[in-house]
Amino acid sequence: LNVQAVVSTQSTGHYYITNNLSKMVKQKRKKKRTHVVEDEEGPHTFVVNKGKLGKCGLSLMLDIRKCLEPLTARNLKARKFNKIKDYIHVASQFGVSHLLLLTKSMLGYLNLRVCKVPRGPTLSFRISSYMLLKDVVSTLKRSKTHQNMHESAPLLIMNGFDESLPHHKLLTTTFQNMLPAVNVKTVKLNTIKRCLLLNYSADSDTIELRHYSISAAPVGVNKAIKKLLKKVPDLSRYSDISDFLTNGYFSESDGEDGPDNQVVLPQNLAGRGNLKSNRSAVRLTELGPRLTLQLVKIQDGVGEGEVLYHSHVRKTAEEKKKLREKIQKQKALKEKRKKEQQKNVERKKKEREAEVSKKRRRLPEKEEYSDDDDVQYYKDEIGEMPDAELLLKTKRTKRSENFSKKNPKKVKFAGSESEGSSKTMIKHTKPNVKGVAFRRKKNV
């Protein structure tokens, strides 16, 4: 809940003004037309680690969170004693649909498990190689990143998967459910600012994950004209504007962008020259991180259950049948033990209640005492009603009777005070405890 509150505060644009006297919080006006509100009912993810990953492993975990924003818990902090059951229990409260768990093996390999909560399946990958976000950005001449890029979820692009294979079909379904679906008829192109590419290589049997930013540029416009549209360059070296436009240093954009990445825009897109029904070239700039994943196995439950697919181990139909029977016996034994444990708890509870009831029966009932009994006794013995003052003098509360006995720290002062300061002997209720207290009178 706190994680979602921080994200929403940053997206609405709160800023804080601090003074020496007080702290004031002022909220900017929210744009009604251009402000994008994400669907809270969509798929959400937890990206956490289990065990020690090292410095690079923790950086990779943060980069994966950055890649899946805003539908992930960015500032989630995991503790050492947290287990998978803890995350599953919390996931139902926050609407989390997938759990990405990073672990490190004894041999030093990083592993990634993608779990569909709360019932599975679980996809286990080995990270063959990876490159952090900061390393990818350092290799680029010009990185295209801006503040509002992570306000909307990335577009998922999958290539090379064979859906005729059952494990590939399960892979594609799991990854598609991790990100919100896109309606082609109602989608706004300005909200699609990033894409997540998953490319399956049949030769190496690996999946390559790449993260790109999407931008568009009008086709058929000289680079010199584009530069003029952005800002007026230094023309002191040229005698005429035509020399600047025909300079061989600039190349045509048609030569850089082929027909494969050119599209006709159905809507107006952010950027100069990207108008509706005009032809523009779509360009991708890598953001990072890079991951090369190798599928190891698929399990039926969340980190447990029947193994549906394994890349290294092959089993016959008879072995699979025996394994299923073994798992069913284990489940039946577990349920039987739970029922026995519940019966034992109920039996012990009843025995405890019976012992308490027996003790209560053995204790003598205390007679209720009231002032009416004293009045009736006085009337029977003397023959007349007692005076009200007599009853008030003889009446003594329970607190006054047991106050000095139950409170050994209570002190009794004895002696007379003199002018200025006086000595007063203090006698505690405990034996062999004496002291002298000095008190001063306040000057009137």
Secondary structure, DSSP 8 states (H G I E B T S, - for coil): -HHHHHHHHHHHTEEEEE-SS-EEEEE----TTT-----TTS-EEEEEE-S--HHHHHHHHHHHHHHHTTSB-TT----TT--HHHHHHHHHHHTEEEEEEEEE-TTS-EEEEEEETTT--EEEEEEEEEE-HHHHHHH-SS----GGGGSS--EEEEES--TTSHHHHHHHHHHHHHS----TTT--GGG--EEEEEEEETTTTEEEEEEEEEEEEETT-BHHHHHHHH-----TT-SSHHHHHT-TTS-BHHHHS-GGGEEE-SS--SSTT--TT-EEEEEEEE-S-EEEEEEEEEESSSS-S-EEEESS----HHHHHHHHHHHHHHHHHHHHHHHHHHHHHHHHHHHHHHHHHHHHHHS-------HHHHHHHHHHHHSS---HHHHHHH---HHHHHHHHH-TT-EEEES---SSEEEEEEEESSTT-EEEEEEE----
